[in-house]
Amino acid sequence: MRLAGLVSVFDQPVLSGKIPLIPVICSMRELLAGSTLDYLILDLHESGSSAQFIIHAILRVRPGMRLLVVGAQGNDELAMEVISAGARAYLDLTAEIDMVRLAIDVVISGNICASRRVLCKLIDRLLKVSDSSLTNASPQLTSREKQVVELILQARSNREIAHNLGIGIPSVTAHVGRLMRKTGTDNRINLASFMRKHNWSDDCGLIVLPQAAGSTKSEN
């Protein structure tokens, strides 16, 4: 029934100045293999990583394809996920024929089509990320965190850092976790890259610590 409803969109009279569209219905493999298909209407109901995975997989094969996603009504999270992943439009299952055609025209014109509520939420989310990035540009570090940073920049493991500073591995893990939160990074590689990008070794007065043999120094 949903497929019949979508196909009926193309049966409507073409308004003056609008581009006539012809639906192509076949398997996803056949659709992606074609070289002339520029737009794809995707019926998608699952939120989470699977929705993003599907869209990323399609765009890897056809990076220039513009996706219009049809999903559950009121699922703002799914709408934000698919648009963030690269979809150009999100419509819920209750959308009328005129709304679907409008979304198609909006996407053809190079814009993004979604409810005002979804777009506002998405903008708020992006602004929060930007604010977080600005905040994390110069986070305040403790003296111990500065020492851990310097050893991370030397590509030392948690075990090596613990041995060098004379503290336990769980303490090192906790320090690294706090550093990631402060810098907005999600792994050691990105953390080290962030530090180098901001020249923290110079700006923060970090020191290179020598290997400590058998140190029994207690944690600060």
FENTAZI-V898686 format. One record per pair of residues at least 12 apart in sequence whose C-alpha atoms are under 6 Angstrom apart, sorted by sequence separation. I is the first residue (numbers start at 1). J is the second residue. D is the distance in whole Angstrom. If there is no record, write none. Layout:
i->I j->J d->D
i->I j->J d->D
//
This chain:
i->73 j->92 d->5
i->67 j->87 d->5
i->68 j->88 d->6
i->69 j->89 d->6
i->70 j->90 d->6
i->72 j->92 d->5
i->67 j->88 d->6
i->68 j->89 d->5
i->69 j->90 d->5
i->70 j->91 d->5
i->71 j->92 d->5
i->72 j->93 d->6
i->70 j->92 d->5
i->89 j->112 d->6
i->88 j->112 d->5
i->89 j->113 d->4
i->90 j->114 d->5
i->89 j->114 d->6
i->39 j->65 d->6
i->41 j->67 d->6
i->43 j->69 d->6
i->44 j->70 d->6
i->45 j->71 d->5
i->38 j->65 d->5
i->39 j->66 d->5
i->40 j->67 d->5
i->41 j->68 d->5
i->42 j->69 d->5
i->43 j->70 d->5
i->44 j->71 d->5
i->45 j->72 d->6
i->39 j->67 d->6
i->41 j->69 d->6
i->47 j->78 d->5
i->52 j->85 d->6
i->153 j->192 d->6
i->76 j->118 d->6
i->136 j->182 d->6
i->136 j->183 d->5
i->164 j->211 d->5
i->164 j->212 d->5
i->166 j->215 d->5
i->166 j->216 d->5
i->166 j->217 d->5
i->167 j->219 d->6
i->9 j->97 d->6
//
